[in-house]
Amino acid sequence: MQKNESFLKFWSPSYWPVWLIYLSIKSLMPLPLLWQIKIGKYLGRLFRHVSGKSSRTAKKNLEICFPELSDIARKKLLQHHFEALGASLFEMGIGWFASIKRLRKLIHIEGRQHLDEALKKGSGVILFTAHFTTLEVGVSILQDLCKDCSCVYRPQRNAMIDSMIRRGRSRFAREQIPRNDVRAMLRSLKRNGAVVYLPDQTYLGKQSEMLPFFGQPALTNIATSKLARLSGATVLPYFFKRLPDDSGYVVNIGAPLPNFPTEDASKDTRRLIALLEKHIRAAPEQYLWTYRKFKRRPWGYPDLYE
């Protein structure tokens, strides 16, 4: 559903469940945030009991990444994660449909000066972030922070979901760049744009290495360092989370990393992973644990999802 795209192509029965989700999040968007989050958490608890594969994947990821927690603590964290997943449905609605006036009230921005100062250098900015349940509302405020912002994008299998996401993000993104289109990323940085980059999921391309994530080796995208070196762009950590009382959100734009990038992309990526892990630990239920982070590991590494 791009701005000039007809909805008629999505009238077939196969898209009706997506229509139900889309109309639900749009119709409930005017409700107070606390109501939306409460409804979303309830739906998330229901989803946990009917989504066998997703629940098993999240449970295994939490066992791998938080071995220090007791079984009871991990079970509670798993429940909170699915509540966050449910809440993310309505957070998409906020990110896609809420007025900028409402977004300014809901989102507190920390470190805006880092983005302003980086853009003054004229070589572009890479906003390093990751797949959190609050992603859509977290990036929505960029329309108020940056005149030329793009985001790296992974197409979705469901055509209607794919169009929904692209249309929603078009509010802040001048371009939505396929994740393998390095030239488009470099063009955006060359014109001093900001590029939202999410390299945390498994990557099988040339720019990948086995690096530890919470101590467990995983195929990891190391291209952030190389993009920064090629373009001269400043890399800024860009993280976000919902407040503990569900009253709003915090977006934190971190300071540039000292001596970054270097000639060692692997070492640089380890530094970025450390920042990501630190942020995840601040609100672990809000990271996307239903994704198989440790899949497709090369021979010699056990399959953790058997």
FENVEN-V98190 format. One line per field, one symbol per residue. ss: DSSP state (A for helix, B for strand, O for the rest). phi: phi as a letter, one per 30 degrees, with the letter a starting at -180 (. if undefined). psi: psi as a letter, one per 20 degrees, with the letter a starting at -180 (. if undefined). A space follows every 50 residues. Layout:
ss->???
phi->???
psi->???
This chain:
ss->OOOOOOAAAAOOAAAAAAAAAAAAAAAAOOOOAAAAAAAAAAAAAAAAAA OAAAAAAAAAAAAAAOOOOOAAAAAAAAAAAAAAAAAAAAAAAAAAAOOA AAAAAABBBBOAAAAAAAAAOOOOBBBBOOOBOOAAAAAAAAAAOOOOBB BBBOOOOOAAAAAAAAAAAOOOOOBBBBOOOAAAAAAAAAOOOBBBBOOO OOOOOOOBBBBBBOOBBBBBBOAAAAAAAAAOOBBBBBBBBBOOOOOOBB BBBOOOOOOOOOOOAAAAAAAAAAAAAAAAAAOAAABOOOOOOOOOOOOO OOOOOO
phi->.deccddedcddedceddedddddddddeddeeedddddddddddddedc cedddddddddddddbddddedddddddddddddddddedddddddbddd ddddddcccciedddedddddicibccdbadcdceddddddddccbdbbb bdbcecdddddededddddddccdbbcedccddddddddddidccdbbcd debcdddbbdbdbhicebdbdcdeddddddciddcbdbbaaddeciclbc cccddeddhbdcdcdddddddddddddddeddaddcddddcddcdhddej cdddcd
psi->mrhkpqihikiqhhighhgggghghhhihiqqghgghggghghhhghhii mgggggggggghgghmiiqrhghhgghgghghghgghhghhggghhhqqh ghhhhhppppkhhhgghhhhhjjrpoooarnqhjghhhihihhihphnpr qppoqqgphggghgghggiihiohqopqijnhghghgghhjkrppopnki rppjahlqqoqpokippqpppjigghghhhhjqppppnqqqqqhjkibqp poorqqpqlprainhggghhgghggghghghhmhijqniipnhkrkqrpi pqoij.
